[in-house]
């Protein structure tokens, strides 16, 4: 049940946010070998955000999941960099990825604890 949260200082229309969320969901599911049906994505665009003291376009992709393994890190980094460039026009040099492991028992959904 991975979650990818995306924040960017680029303002996006709702349709572009949905394309971004869908693309990120697909990338996470493929890299982690999880079905898209259990992968969630959220997008916050137009947020106040700087990197290197400049407000130039930047993006942060955060992936949380139960017992993530390090192997897909590079694949996700590449996929998210491509997605950021293609969909929101953010350079790979200003796109960042954070992976967080959630221990079993600390993630719940559909009235179950996983």
Backbone as JSON Lines, residues from 0, in Angstrom:
{"i":0,"aa":"X","n":[0.82,-1.18,0.0],"ca":[0.0,0.0,0.0],"c":[0.87,1.24,0.0]}
{"i":1,"aa":"X","n":[1.67,1.42,-1.01],"ca":[2.53,2.61,-1.05],"c":[1.74,3.9,-1.25]}
{"i":2,"aa":"X","n":[2.29,4.96,-0.73],"ca":[1.75,6.31,-0.91],"c":[2.85,7.17,-1.49]}
{"i":3,"aa":"X","n":[2.56,7.87,-2.57],"ca":[3.49,8.87,-3.09],"c":[2.83,10.24,-2.94]}
{"i":4,"aa":"X","n":[3.52,11.12,-2.24],"ca":[3.06,12.5,-2.05],"c":[3.98,13.4,-2.85]}
{"i":5,"aa":"X","n":[3.39,14.28,-3.64],"ca":[4.18,15.16,-4.51],"c":[3.87,16.6,-4.15]}
{"i":6,"aa":"X","n":[4.93,17.36,-3.92],"ca":[4.78,18.8,-3.69],"c":[5.65,19.53,-4.7]}
{"i":7,"aa":"X","n":[5.09,20.59,-5.26],"ca":[5.83,21.41,-6.21],"c":[5.39,22.85,-6.09]}
{"i":8,"aa":"X","n":[6.3,23.76,-6.4],"ca":[5.94,25.17,-6.39],"c":[5.37,25.62,-7.73]}
{"i":9,"aa":"X","n":[5.25,24.7,-8.67],"ca":[4.63,24.98,-9.95],"c":[3.11,24.85,-9.78]}
{"i":10,"aa":"X","n":[2.38,25.86,-10.21],"ca":[0.92,25.81,-10.14],"c":[0.39,24.98,-11.29]}
{"i":11,"aa":"X","n":[-0.44,24.0,-10.97],"ca":[-0.99,23.1,-11.98],"c":[-2.51,23.16,-11.97]}
{"i":12,"aa":"X","n":[-3.08,22.95,-13.13],"ca":[-4.53,22.8,-13.24],"c":[-4.88,21.42,-12.68]}
{"i":13,"aa":"X","n":[-6.12,21.24,-12.3],"ca":[-6.57,19.96,-11.73],"c":[-6.27,18.79,-12.67]}
{"i":14,"aa":"X","n":[-6.49,18.97,-13.95],"ca":[-6.25,17.9,-14.92],"c":[-4.76,17.48,-14.92]}
{"i":15,"aa":"X","n":[-3.87,18.45,-14.85],"ca":[-2.43,18.15,-14.81],"c":[-2.06,17.47,-13.5]}
{"i":16,"aa":"X","n":[-2.7,17.86,-12.4],"ca":[-2.45,17.2,-11.11],"c":[-2.85,15.74,-11.18]}
{"i":17,"aa":"X","n":[-3.98,15.46,-11.82],"ca":[-4.43,14.07,-11.95],"c":[-3.5,13.25,-12.84]}
{"i":18,"aa":"X","n":[-2.99,13.85,-13.91],"ca":[-2.02,13.17,-14.78],"c":[-0.74,12.89,-13.99]}
{"i":19,"aa":"X","n":[-0.3,13.86,-13.2],"ca":[0.9,13.7,-12.37],"c":[0.7,12.57,-11.36]}
{"i":20,"aa":"X","n":[-0.43,12.58,-10.67],"ca":[-0.73,11.53,-9.68],"c":[-0.78,10.16,-10.33]}
{"i":21,"aa":"X","n":[-1.43,10.06,-11.47],"ca":[-1.55,8.79,-12.17],"c":[-0.19,8.28,-12.63]}
{"i":22,"aa":"X","n":[0.62,9.16,-13.17],"ca":[1.97,8.78,-13.64],"c":[2.84,8.31,-12.47]}
{"i":23,"aa":"X","n":[2.75,9.01,-11.35],"ca":[3.53,8.63,-10.17],"c":[3.05,7.29,-9.61]}
{"i":24,"aa":"X","n":[1.75,7.07,-9.6],"ca":[1.19,5.8,-9.12],"c":[1.72,4.64,-9.96]}
{"i":25,"aa":"X","n":[1.7,4.81,-11.26],"ca":[2.21,3.77,-12.17],"c":[3.69,3.5,-11.91]}
{"i":26,"aa":"X","n":[4.48,4.56,-11.77],"ca":[5.93,4.41,-11.54],"c":[6.2,3.67,-10.24]}
{"i":27,"aa":"X","n":[5.49,4.03,-9.18],"ca":[5.69,3.38,-7.87],"c":[5.28,1.92,-7.93]}
{"i":28,"aa":"X","n":[4.13,1.65,-8.51],"ca":[3.64,0.27,-8.59],"c":[4.62,-0.6,-9.38]}
{"i":29,"aa":"X","n":[5.11,-0.09,-10.5],"ca":[6.06,-0.87,-11.31],"c":[7.37,-1.09,-10.57]}
{"i":30,"aa":"X","n":[7.91,-0.05,-9.96],"ca":[9.21,-0.17,-9.29],"c":[9.15,-1.08,-8.07]}
{"i":31,"aa":"X","n":[8.03,-1.04,-7.35],"ca":[7.92,-1.82,-6.12],"c":[7.23,-3.16,-6.31]}
{"i":32,"aa":"X","n":[6.73,-3.4,-7.51],"ca":[6.05,-4.66,-7.78],"c":[4.73,-4.78,-7.05]}
{"i":33,"aa":"X","n":[4.06,-3.66,-6.87],"ca":[2.76,-3.62,-6.19],"c":[1.68,-3.31,-7.23]}
{"i":34,"aa":"X","n":[0.46,-3.76,-7.0],"ca":[-0.61,-3.39,-7.93],"c":[-0.98,-1.91,-7.78]}
{"i":35,"aa":"X","n":[-1.31,-1.29,-8.89],"ca":[-1.74,0.11,-8.84],"c":[-2.98,0.28,-7.98]}
{"i":36,"aa":"X","n":[-3.78,-0.77,-7.88],"ca":[-5.03,-0.69,-7.13],"c":[-4.82,-0.44,-5.63]}
{"i":37,"aa":"X","n":[-3.61,-0.67,-5.12],"ca":[-3.33,-0.41,-3.71],"c":[-2.31,0.71,-3.53]}
{"i":38,"aa":"X","n":[-2.04,1.45,-4.58],"ca":[-1.08,2.55,-4.53],"c":[-1.83,3.87,-4.55]}
{"i":39,"aa":"X","n":[-1.49,4.76,-3.63],"ca":[-2.17,6.04,-3.49],"c":[-1.2,7.17,-3.85]}
{"i":40,"aa":"X","n":[-1.75,8.26,-4.41],"ca":[-0.93,9.43,-4.72],"c":[-1.68,10.7,-4.34]}
{"i":41,"aa":"X","n":[-0.92,11.68,-3.87],"ca":[-1.49,12.99,-3.6],"c":[-0.57,14.04,-4.22]}
{"i":42,"aa":"X","n":[-1.16,15.14,-4.65],"ca":[-0.41,16.21,-5.29],"c":[-0.78,17.54,-4.64]}
{"i":43,"aa":"X","n":[0.24,18.3,-4.27],"ca":[0.06,19.68,-3.82],"c":[0.88,20.54,-4.76]}
{"i":44,"aa":"X","n":[0.21,21.34,-5.56],"ca":[0.93,22.21,-6.49],"c":[0.76,23.67,-6.07]}
{"i":45,"aa":"X","n":[1.66,24.49,-6.55],"ca":[1.59,25.91,-6.26],"c":[1.93,26.27,-4.82]}
{"i":46,"aa":"X","n":[2.68,25.37,-4.14],"ca":[3.04,25.64,-2.74],"c":[4.27,26.55,-2.69]}
{"i":47,"aa":"X","n":[4.4,27.27,-1.6],"ca":[5.6,28.07,-1.4],"c":[6.75,27.12,-1.11]}
{"i":48,"aa":"X","n":[7.76,27.15,-1.96],"ca":[8.83,26.17,-1.87],"c":[10.07,26.75,-2.54]}
{"i":49,"aa":"X","n":[11.21,26.61,-1.9],"ca":[12.46,27.04,-2.51],"c":[13.48,25.92,-2.44]}
{"i":50,"aa":"X","n":[14.46,25.99,-3.29],"ca":[15.62,25.11,-3.21],"c":[16.81,25.94,-3.63]}
{"i":51,"aa":"X","n":[17.88,25.89,-2.85],"ca":[19.05,26.7,-3.14],"c":[18.74,28.18,-3.08]}
{"i":52,"aa":"X","n":[17.83,28.55,-2.2],"ca":[17.42,29.92,-1.95],"c":[16.72,30.56,-3.16]}
{"i":53,"aa":"X","n":[16.31,29.76,-4.13],"ca":[15.59,30.33,-5.27],"c":[14.21,29.69,-5.4]}
{"i":54,"aa":"X","n":[13.26,30.45,-5.9],"ca":[11.91,29.91,-6.1],"c":[11.71,29.29,-7.48]}
{"i":55,"aa":"X","n":[12.81,28.98,-8.17],"ca":[12.68,28.32,-9.48],"c":[11.9,27.02,-9.3]}
{"i":56,"aa":"X","n":[11.28,26.5,-10.37],"ca":[10.51,25.27,-10.25],"c":[11.28,24.14,-9.58]}
{"i":57,"aa":"X","n":[10.65,23.53,-8.6],"ca":[11.24,22.41,-7.87],"c":[10.13,21.44,-7.48]}
{"i":58,"aa":"X","n":[10.51,20.21,-7.18],"ca":[9.51,19.19,-6.81],"c":[10.11,18.19,-5.83]}
{"i":59,"aa":"X","n":[9.26,17.7,-4.94],"ca":[9.63,16.66,-3.98],"c":[8.63,15.53,-4.09]}
{"i":60,"aa":"X","n":[9.13,14.33,-4.32],"ca":[8.33,13.1,-4.36],"c":[8.68,12.31,-3.11]}
{"i":61,"aa":"X","n":[7.69,12.04,-2.27],"ca":[7.91,11.25,-1.06],"c":[7.12,9.95,-1.18]}
{"i":62,"aa":"X","n":[7.82,8.83,-1.01],"ca":[7.17,7.53,-1.09],"c":[7.26,6.86,0.27]}
{"i":63,"aa":"X","n":[6.09,6.44,0.77],"ca":[6.01,5.72,2.04],"c":[5.4,4.36,1.76]}
{"i":64,"aa":"X","n":[5.92,3.35,2.41],"ca":[5.38,2.01,2.23],"c":[5.9,1.07,3.28]}
{"i":65,"aa":"X","n":[5.25,-0.08,3.36],"ca":[5.65,-1.09,4.34],"c":[6.87,-1.83,3.82]}
{"i":66,"aa":"X","n":[7.92,-1.79,4.63],"ca":[9.15,-2.54,4.36],"c":[9.67,-2.33,2.93]}
{"i":67,"aa":"X","n":[9.88,-1.07,2.55],"ca":[10.46,-0.77,1.24],"c":[11.89,-1.28,1.22]}
{"i":68,"aa":"X","n":[12.32,-1.72,0.06],"ca":[13.7,-2.2,-0.1],"c":[14.48,-1.18,-0.93]}
{"i":69,"aa":"X","n":[15.8,-1.11,-0.76],"ca":[16.57,-0.09,-1.44],"c":[16.71,-0.25,-2.95]}
{"i":70,"aa":"X","n":[16.54,-1.45,-3.47],"ca":[16.8,-1.69,-4.89],"c":[16.04,-0.78,-5.85]}
{"i":71,"aa":"X","n":[14.75,-0.47,-5.6],"ca":[14.04,0.36,-6.58],"c":[14.35,1.85,-6.48]}
{"i":72,"aa":"X","n":[15.2,2.26,-5.54],"ca":[15.47,3.67,-5.34],"c":[15.93,4.36,-6.62]}
{"i":73,"aa":"X","n":[16.89,3.79,-7.29],"ca":[17.41,4.42,-8.51],"c":[16.35,4.48,-9.6]}
{"i":74,"aa":"X","n":[15.59,3.39,-9.77],"ca":[14.52,3.37,-10.77],"c":[13.47,4.44,-10.48]}
{"i":75,"aa":"X","n":[13.09,4.57,-9.22],"ca":[12.11,5.58,-8.86],"c":[12.65,6.99,-9.08]}
{"i":76,"aa":"X","n":[13.91,7.19,-8.74],"ca":[14.53,8.49,-8.95],"c":[14.49,8.89,-10.43]}
{"i":77,"aa":"X","n":[14.87,7.96,-11.28],"ca":[14.83,8.22,-12.72],"c":[13.41,8.46,-13.21]}
{"i":78,"aa":"X","n":[12.48,7.63,-12.78],"ca":[11.09,7.77,-13.22],"c":[10.51,9.1,-12.75]}
{"i":79,"aa":"X","n":[10.73,9.46,-11.49],"ca":[10.18,10.71,-10.99],"c":[10.83,11.92,-11.65]}
{"i":80,"aa":"X","n":[12.12,11.84,-11.94],"ca":[12.78,12.94,-12.64],"c":[12.18,13.14,-14.03]}
{"i":81,"aa":"X","n":[11.94,12.03,-14.73],"ca":[11.3,12.11,-16.05],"c":[9.9,12.68,-15.95]}
{"i":82,"aa":"X","n":[9.13,12.21,-14.98],"ca":[7.76,12.69,-14.77],"c":[7.76,14.19,-14.47]}
{"i":83,"aa":"X","n":[8.66,14.62,-13.59],"ca":[8.74,16.04,-13.23],"c":[9.08,16.9,-14.45]}
{"i":84,"aa":"X","n":[10.03,16.44,-15.25],"ca":[10.4,17.21,-16.45],"c":[9.26,17.23,-17.46]}
{"i":85,"aa":"X","n":[8.67,16.07,-17.72],"ca":[7.65,15.96,-18.78],"c":[6.33,16.62,-18.41]}
{"i":86,"aa":"X","n":[5.9,16.48,-17.18],"ca":[4.55,16.95,-16.81],"c":[4.55,18.35,-16.21]}
{"i":87,"aa":"X","n":[5.55,18.65,-15.36],"ca":[5.51,19.96,-14.69],"c":[6.69,20.87,-15.04]}
{"i":88,"aa":"X","n":[7.59,20.4,-15.89],"ca":[8.68,21.25,-16.34],"c":[9.73,21.55,-15.29]}
{"i":89,"aa":"X","n":[9.93,20.62,-14.36],"ca":[10.95,20.78,-13.32],"c":[12.18,19.98,-13.72]}
{"i":90,"aa":"X","n":[13.31,20.61,-13.74],"ca":[14.58,19.97,-14.09],"c":[14.91,18.85,-13.11]}
{"i":91,"aa":"X","n":[15.56,17.81,-13.61],"ca":[15.99,16.71,-12.75],"c":[16.9,17.2,-11.62]}
{"i":92,"aa":"X","n":[17.65,18.26,-11.88],"ca":[18.55,18.79,-10.85],"c":[17.79,19.48,-9.71]}
{"i":93,"aa":"X","n":[16.5,19.68,-9.89],"ca":[15.67,20.32,-8.86],"c":[14.52,19.42,-8.43]}
{"i":94,"aa":"X","n":[14.65,18.11,-8.7],"ca":[13.65,17.12,-8.32],"c":[14.27,16.2,-7.28]}
{"i":95,"aa":"X","n":[13.57,16.0,-6.18],"ca":[14.1,15.19,-5.1],"c":[13.12,14.09,-4.72]}
{"i":96,"aa":"X","n":[13.68,12.98,-4.24],"ca":[12.87,11.8,-3.88],"c":[13.25,11.39,-2.45]}
{"i":97,"aa":"X","n":[12.24,11.11,-1.65],"ca":[12.44,10.64,-0.28],"c":[11.65,9.35,-0.11]}
{"i":98,"aa":"X","n":[12.32,8.3,0.32],"ca":[11.66,7.01,0.59],"c":[11.62,6.78,2.09]}
{"i":99,"aa":"X","n":[10.46,6.38,2.58],"ca":[10.31,6.12,4.01],"c":[9.67,4.76,4.23]}
{"i":100,"aa":"X","n":[10.3,3.97,5.09],"ca":[9.75,2.68,5.48],"c":[8.77,2.86,6.63]}
{"i":101,"aa":"X","n":[7.66,2.19,6.52],"ca":[6.68,2.16,7.6],"c":[6.7,0.72,8.15]}
{"i":102,"aa":"X","n":[7.0,0.54,9.43],"ca":[7.0,-0.83,9.98],"c":[5.61,-1.46,9.92]}
{"i":103,"aa":"X","n":[5.59,-2.77,9.75],"ca":[4.31,-3.48,9.81],"c":[3.61,-3.14,11.11]}
{"i":104,"aa":"X","n":[2.31,-3.01,11.05],"ca":[1.53,-2.65,12.22],"c":[1.29,-1.16,12.35]}
{"i":105,"aa":"X","n":[1.92,-0.35,11.49],"ca":[1.77,1.1,11.54],"c":[1.1,1.65,10.28]}
{"i":106,"aa":"X","n":[0.47,0.8,9.52],"ca":[-0.21,1.21,8.3],"c":[-1.54,0.48,8.3]}
{"i":107,"aa":"X","n":[-2.61,1.19,8.07],"ca":[-3.94,0.57,8.12],"c":[-4.8,1.07,6.98]}
{"i":108,"aa":"X","n":[-5.74,0.26,6.58],"ca":[-6.7,0.62,5.55],"c":[-7.76,-0.46,5.44]}
{"i":109,"aa":"X","n":[-8.92,-0.09,5.0],"ca":[-10.01,-1.05,4.83],"c":[-10.26,-1.83,6.12]}
{"i":110,"aa":"X","n":[-10.19,-1.11,7.25],"ca":[-10.43,-1.68,8.57],"c":[-9.44,-2.76,8.99]}
{"i":111,"aa":"X","n":[-8.26,-2.75,8.38],"ca":[-7.21,-3.73,8.72],"c":[-5.92,-2.99,9.04]}
{"i":112,"aa":"X","n":[-5.14,-3.57,9.91],"ca":[-3.78,-3.09,10.17],"c":[-2.83,-4.01,9.44]}
{"i":113,"aa":"X","n":[-1.9,-3.43,8.71],"ca":[-0.96,-4.23,7.9],"c":[0.41,-4.28,8.53]}
